[in-house]
Amino acid sequence: MWRREVLRVGALSLAGLDLPLWLQAQDAARAEPISAMQATKHAKACIFLFMWGGPAQQDTWDMKPNAPVEYRGEFQPIATKLSGVQICEHLPQLAQRADKLAIIRSMTHGDVDHTTATHFPLTGRAVPRRGAPLPEDWPSIGSVVARLGRGRGPLPPFVSMMPVVPNGAPRFVEESHGQGAGWLGPTLNPMRIDADGSKLDYKVGEFSLHADVPEDRSNRRRELLKDIDQQLRKLEGHANIAAARSHYDRAFSLLSSRGAVEAFDLTREPQSVRERYGMNPHGQSVLQARRLVEAGVPFVTVFWPNDGITNVSVYWDTHNRNFIDLKSRLCPVTDQAFSALLDDLQDRGMLDETLIVWTGEMGRTPRVGQGVVGGAGAGRDGRDHWPSCFTSVLAGGGIRGGMVHGSSDRFAAYPANNPTPPEDLAATIYHCLGIDPHLQVADNLGRPLTLCEGTPIQPILA
């Protein structure tokens, strides 16, 4: 009870993350051997924009204007800054920044279930077992980054933006595999931010002492904690007690770091910058990710918020209203936030050292209204699940912009060349971050396991 009381009153619990635990994990991670790959220049951070639900590839990045209307859909293609490359008319700002993008149009795997398919791009591995997210899941790339001791300063090394939008729709993202540390153990789970950055009362956890807890009182509680730890060490002879005490001391010190607190204060941004990203949950989450990376956080995942209006069209899971929702609530928001992030990082001199990944866990059926085995069906204006072919987009640190890798067939149904499994996407991310994707890391039982079996996608590397 005393530990929980100190955490509560001392305000050390941040959105479900126990600071002393991740501090302890950071110390353990510093003993991890550094591969030769890490001696070369690499991206310092990654912002992973996860479009949960499966964006329709043929209605966004991989349009098929010559296909029959029941396949090509309602939207028109527009030219991009790349000669001969077209994308959807509802992504006009990204079209003008295509010279910074590597568009992979041949992503493919075989898992038609959202909550398990997410395991592929988030970890680079197939899900080991179905059901609720389990301890034997492979660790997310962000957790591996944390395990390797990346990051600087007092902030957590891995943050997950998952804003709650209280519209009554189910929160499927929480049920998805691959978003945590899995077999690396819970101390390497991300710090999760549920708050909606577009709200006036946006606040991340308890990054300050409660108003009714003066600093001198907090200091007294810290001294009390030390005394109790010393007594426990004498009584139990536990070798980890002294180390745990030092982690609590460092956690208290974090609260006094002005930079750590300010990283979560979006009001410090000019209103024009906030509006450039979009005054909506996703736009402000992307801005928050940029602030965190700038403050030294090496990996931030931004999950698309559940802003759908019905249970049959939530996130990018457009079983119905595919064209209505892509035109109104999906494409314009991602177009604004993604393009703002590219510009902002470029203006701050951070784009070459920050990797950006934009992807979903799958695509949508080639034909409008087409249902598939294992999918949830599709209305006459919707598309069902389709993992056989979809698009991922990368930019920034380590990526050669201004290119398209791979292609799909005439219906955007299957890769026509350079089929790219999620393992290769994960290997590319690891490579850009200076991590050998084939590095062996011990699990929580001490067994050495290879991170990834994929191969970096060489044509898109800078």
C-alpha positions in Angstrom: 0.0 0.0 0.0 2.8 2.4 0.8 4.2 2.3 -2.6 0.9 2.9 -4.3 0.3 5.8 -1.9 3.6 7.4 -2.7 2.9 7.0 -6.4 -0.5 8.6 -6.1 0.4 11.5 -3.8 3.8 12.1 -5.4 2.2 12.0 -8.9 4.6 9.5 -10.3 2.1 7.5 -12.3 1.8 8.7 -15.8 -1.1 7.4 -17.8 -0.7 3.9 -16.3 3.1 3.8 -16.5 5.1 3.3 -13.3 8.1 5.6 -13.8 10.5 3.7 -11.5 9.8 0.6 -13.5 10.7 2.1 -16.8 13.7 3.9 -15.3 14.8 0.5 -14.0 14.3 -0.9 -17.5 16.5 1.9 -19.0 19.3 1.0 -16.6 19.1 -2.7 -17.6 19.0 -1.7 -21.3 22.3 0.2 -21.1 24.0 -3.2 -20.7 22.7 -4.3 -24.1 25.6 -4.8 -26.6 25.5 -2.3 -29.5 25.8 -3.8 -32.9 28.2 -2.5 -35.5 25.3 -1.1 -37.5 24.6 1.4 -34.7 28.0 3.0 -35.2 26.8 4.5 -38.5 24.6 7.5 -38.8 20.9 6.7 -38.3 17.6 8.3 -37.5 17.4 9.4 -33.9 13.6 8.9 -33.7 10.6 7.4 -35.3 7.0 8.7 -35.5 4.8 5.8 -36.4 1.4 6.9 -37.7 -0.9 3.9 -37.5 -4.1 4.1 -39.4 -6.0 1.4 -37.6 -8.7 -0.3 -39.6 -7.1 -0.7 -43.0 -7.1 2.3 -45.4 -8.4 1.5 -48.9 -5.3 1.5 -51.1 -7.2 2.1 -54.3 -8.9 5.2 -52.8 -5.8 6.8 -51.4 -2.2 6.0 -52.6 -2.8 3.4 -55.4 -5.7 4.5 -57.6 -6.8 2.5 -60.5 -8.5 5.0 -62.9 -8.7 2.6 -65.8 -10.4 -0.2 -63.8 -14.2 -0.6 -64.0 -16.1 1.7 -61.7 -17.0 -1.0 -59.2 -13.3 -1.4 -58.6 -11.9 2.1 -59.0 -14.6 3.7 -56.9 -15.7 7.4 -56.9 -12.5 9.4 -56.5 -10.3 10.9 -59.1 -6.5 10.8 -59.2 -4.4 13.9 -59.1 -0.8 14.5 -60.2 1.9 14.6 -57.5 5.3 16.2 -57.5 6.6 13.0 -58.9 6.3 12.7 -62.7 3.8 10.0 -63.6 2.7 9.3 -60.0 -0.9 10.0 -59.0 -2.7 9.7 -55.7 -6.2 10.5 -54.5 -7.7 13.9 -55.1 -8.4 14.1 -51.3 -4.7 14.1 -50.4 -3.7 17.3 -52.3 -1.1 18.5 -49.7 0.7 15.2 -49.6 0.6 15.1 -53.4 2.7 18.3 -53.4 5.2 16.6 -50.9 5.5 13.3 -52.7 9.2 14.1 -53.4 9.7 13.4 -49.7 7.8 10.1 -49.7 8.6 6.5 -50.4 5.3 4.9 -51.3 5.2 1.1 -51.0 2.3 -0.2 -53.1 3.0 -3.9 -52.7 2.5 -4.6 -49.0 1.0 -8.1 -48.4 0.2 -10.7 -45.8 -2.6 -13.2 -45.1 -4.2 -12.1 -41.8 -7.8 -10.8 -42.3 -8.4 -10.0 -38.6 -7.7 -6.5 -37.5 -6.7 -7.2 -33.9 -4.1 -9.9 -34.9 -3.0 -8.3 -38.2 -1.8 -5.2 -36.3 0.9 -7.5 -34.8 2.6 -7.6 -38.3 3.5 -4.0 -38.8 4.0 -3.1 -35.2 6.4 -6.0 -34.5 7.5 -7.4 -37.8 6.2 -10.8 -36.8 3.0 -12.8 -37.1 0.9 -13.0 -34.0 1.9 -16.1 -31.9 -1.5 -16.7 -30.5 -5.0 -15.3 -30.9 -7.1 -13.8 -28.2 -6.6 -10.8 -26.0 -3.1 -9.2 -26.3 -0.9 -11.7 -24.5 2.5 -11.7 -22.8 3.9 -14.0 -25.5 3.3 -11.4 -28.2 6.5 -10.2 -29.9 7.6 -6.8 -28.7 6.6 -3.7 -30.6 9.5 -1.9 -32.3 9.1 0.9 -29.8 9.6 -1.5 -26.9 12.8 -2.8 -28.5 14.0 0.7 -28.9 13.4 1.2 -25.2 15.1 -2.1 -24.4 18.2 -0.9 -26.2 18.4 2.2 -24.0 17.6 4.7 -26.7 16.5 8.2 -25.8 17.9 11.1 -23.9 16.8 13.0 -20.8 14.2 12.1 -18.3 11.3 11.3 -20.7 10.1 7.8 -21.4 11.7 6.2 -24.5 8.4 4.9 -26.0 5.1 6.8 -26.0 1.8 5.6 -27.5 -0.8 8.2 -28.5 -4.3 6.6 -28.3 -6.8 9.4 -27.7 -10.2 8.5 -26.4 -13.0 10.1 -28.3 -16.2 9.6 -26.2 -18.7 8.9 -29.0 -19.8 5.5 -27.7 -18.2 3.4 -30.5 -16.1 0.4 -29.4 -12.3 0.9 -29.0 -10.9 -1.9 -31.0 -7.4 -0.6 -31.0 -7.0 -1.5 -27.3 -7.7 -5.1 -28.2 -5.0 -5.3 -30.9 -1.9 -7.3 -30.6 1.7 -6.0 -31.0 1.3 -2.6 -29.4 3.2 -3.5 -26.1 6.4 -5.1 -24.9 5.1 -8.7 -25.1 7.7 -11.1 -23.9 10.2 -8.3 -23.1 8.0 -7.7 -20.0 5.6 -5.0 -18.9 8.3 -2.6 -17.7 9.0 -1.8 -21.4 5.4 -1.1 -22.4 4.8 2.4 -23.8 3.6 5.3 -21.8 0.1 5.6 -23.2 -1.6 8.9 -23.6 -5.4 8.6 -23.8 -6.2 12.4 -23.6 -7.5 14.3 -26.5 -5.1 17.0 -27.4 -7.7 19.1 -29.2 -9.6 19.7 -25.9 -9.0 22.8 -23.8 -8.4 20.7 -20.7 -5.8 18.5 -22.4 -3.5 17.0 -19.7 -1.2 14.1 -19.8 -1.3 12.0 -16.6 0.0 13.8 -13.6 3.2 15.5 -14.8 3.1 17.9 -11.8 2.5 17.7 -8.1 -1.1 18.0 -7.0 -2.0 21.5 -5.9 -2.6 20.2 -2.4 0.8 18.6 -2.1 3.5 21.3 -1.6 7.0 20.6 -2.7 8.3 20.4 0.9 5.7 17.8 1.7 6.6 15.8 -1.4 10.3 15.9 -0.3 9.3 14.6 3.1 7.4 11.7 1.5 10.5 10.9 -0.6 12.6 10.8 2.6 10.0 8.5 4.2 10.2 6.3 1.1 14.0 6.0 1.6 13.6 5.1 5.2 11.1 2.4 4.4 13.3 1.0 1.6 16.2 0.8 4.0 14.1 -1.1 6.5 12.9 -3.5 3.9 16.4 -4.1 2.7 17.5 -5.0 6.3 14.5 -7.2 6.9 14.5 -9.0 3.5 18.1 -8.8 2.4 16.7 -8.1 -1.1 19.5 -7.1 -3.5 17.1 -5.0 -5.6 15.8 -2.7 -2.9 18.6 -0.2 -3.0 18.4 0.0 -6.8 14.6 0.4 -6.6 15.1 3.3 -4.2 17.4 5.1 -6.6 14.8 4.7 -9.4 12.2 6.4 -7.2 14.7 9.2 -6.5 15.2 9.6 -10.3 11.4 9.5 -10.8 11.0 12.4 -8.4 13.7 14.3 -10.2 11.9 13.8 -13.5 9.0 15.9 -12.1 11.3 18.8 -11.5 12.5 18.8 -15.1 11.0 21.8 -16.8 11.7 20.4 -20.2 9.9 17.1 -19.5 6.8 18.9 -18.3 6.8 21.4 -21.2 7.0 18.6 -23.8 3.4 17.7 -23.0 2.1 21.3 -23.0 0.6 21.9 -26.4 -0.3 25.5 -25.4 3.4 26.4 -25.8 2.9 26.0 -29.5 1.8 29.0 -31.5 -1.9 28.7 -32.4 -1.0 28.9 -36.1 1.1 25.8 -35.7 -1.6 23.9 -33.9 -4.1 24.9 -36.6 -1.7 23.8 -39.3 -1.8 20.2 -37.9 -5.5 20.4 -37.4 -7.5 21.1 -34.2 -8.8 17.5 -34.0 -7.6 14.5 -32.0 -5.3 13.1 -34.7 -3.8 16.4 -35.7 -2.9 17.3 -32.1 -1.6 13.8 -31.4 0.8 14.2 -34.4 1.9 17.6 -33.1 2.4 16.0 -29.6 4.5 13.3 -31.2 6.7 16.0 -32.8 7.2 17.8 -29.5 8.1 14.5 -27.8 10.6 13.6 -30.4 12.1 17.1 -30.2 12.4 16.6 -26.4 14.3 13.3 -26.9 11.7 10.5 -27.1 13.0 8.1 -29.7 9.8 6.3 -30.6 6.2 7.6 -30.7 3.2 5.6 -32.1 0.1 7.7 -33.0 -2.9 5.5 -33.4 -5.9 6.9 -35.4 -8.6 7.8 -32.9 -12.0 6.1 -33.0 -13.8 9.0 -34.6 -16.3 7.0 -36.5 -20.0 7.7 -36.2 -21.3 4.1 -36.4 -20.1 0.6 -35.5 -19.8 -0.2 -39.2 -17.5 2.8 -40.1 -14.9 3.4 -37.4 -11.3 4.3 -37.7 -10.3 3.4 -41.3 -12.5 0.3 -41.2 -15.0 1.5 -43.9 -17.3 -1.4 -44.3 -20.0 1.2 -45.1 -19.7 4.8 -46.1 -16.3 4.2 -47.6 -16.4 7.2 -49.9 -18.3 9.5 -47.6 -15.9 8.9 -44.7 -12.7 9.0 -46.8 -13.8 12.3 -48.3 -14.9 13.9 -45.0 -13.3 12.5 -41.9 -10.3 10.4 -43.0 -8.3 11.7 -46.0 -8.5 15.5 -45.2 -7.4 14.9 -41.6 -4.4 12.7 -42.5 -3.5 14.9 -45.4 -3.3 18.0 -43.1 -1.5 16.3 -40.2 1.0 14.3 -42.2 1.9 17.2 -44.5 2.2 19.5 -41.5 4.6 17.1 -39.8 6.8 16.9 -42.9 7.0 20.7 -43.2 7.5 21.2 -39.4 10.3 18.7 -39.2 11.9 20.1 -42.3 11.7 23.7 -41.0 13.3 22.6 -37.7 16.1 20.6 -39.3 14.7 17.4 -37.9 13.4 15.5 -41.0 16.7 13.8 -41.8 16.9 12.4 -38.3 13.3 11.5 -37.8 11.7 8.5 -39.6 8.0 8.7 -40.3 6.0 5.6 -41.0 2.3 5.8 -42.2 0.5 2.5 -42.5 -2.5 0.5 -41.6 -2.6 -3.2 -40.9 -4.3 -4.1 -44.2 -6.1 -2.7 -47.2 -9.7 -3.0 -48.5 -11.4 -5.3 -51.0 -10.8 -4.6 -54.7 -14.5 -4.4 -55.6 -16.9 -2.1 -53.8 -19.4 -4.1 -51.8 -17.3 -7.3 -51.9 -17.2 -9.4 -48.8 -14.5 -11.9 -47.9 -14.2 -15.0 -45.7 -13.2 -13.9 -42.2 -14.2 -10.3 -42.9 -17.1 -8.4 -41.5 -18.9 -8.0 -44.9 -19.4 -4.8 -46.8 -22.4 -2.6 -47.7 -22.9 -1.5 -51.2 -20.8 1.6 -50.5 -18.1 -0.1 -48.5 -15.1 -2.3 -48.8 -14.3 -5.3 -46.6 -10.9 -6.4 -45.1 -8.1 -7.2 -47.6 -4.6 -8.0 -46.4 -3.4 -9.3 -49.8 -2.3 -5.9 -51.0 -2.1 -2.5 -49.3 0.1 0.6 -49.2 2.6 1.9 -46.6 4.4 5.2 -46.8 7.7 6.2 -45.3 9.6 9.5 -45.1 12.4 11.2 -43.3 15.5 9.7 -41.6 17.2 7.0 -43.7 14.5 7.0 -46.5 15.1 8.0 -50.1 12.1 10.2 -50.9 10.4 10.7 -54.2 9.8 7.1 -55.3 7.3 4.3 -55.5 8.3 0.8 -54.6 6.4 -2.2 -55.9 3.1 -2.1 -57.7 -0.3 -3.8 -57.6 -2.3 -5.5 -60.3 -5.0 -3.6 -62.3 -7.5 -4.0 -59.4 -5.1 -3.3 -56.5 -5.9 -6.8 -55.4 -2.4 -8.4 -55.4 1.2 -7.3 -55.8 2.3 -7.2 -59.4 6.0 -6.9 -58.5 8.2 -6.6 -55.4 5.7 -8.1 -52.9 6.7 -6.7 -49.6 5.8 -8.5 -46.3 5.5 -6.6 -43.0 8.7 -8.3 -41.9 10.6 -6.3 -44.5 8.9 -3.1 -43.4 9.9 -3.7 -39.8 13.4 -4.6 -40.9 13.6 -1.3 -42.7 12.5 0.6 -39.7 15.1 -1.1 -37.5 17.7 -0.4 -40.1 16.9 3.3 -40.3 17.1 3.5 -36.5 20.5 1.9 -36.6 19.4 -1.4 -35.1 20.3 -4.7 -36.7 16.9 -6.3 -37.4 18.5 -9.7 -36.8 19.8 -8.8 -33.4 19.1 -11.4 -30.8 17.5 -10.1 -27.6 16.8 -12.1 -24.5 13.2 -12.5 -23.5 12.0 -12.4 -19.8 13.1 -16.0 -19.4 16.6 -15.3 -20.7 16.1 -17.0 -24.0 17.8 -15.3 -27.0 15.3 -14.5 -29.8 15.9 -12.9 -33.1 14.0 -9.6 -33.5 13.0 -9.9 -37.1 13.3 -12.3 -40.0 12.8 -9.6 -42.7 15.2 -7.8 -45.0 15.5 -4.0 -45.2 13.9 -2.6 -48.4 17.1 -1.5 -50.1 15.6 0.6 -53.0 13.9 3.0 -50.6 16.9 3.5 -48.4 18.8 6.8 -48.7 
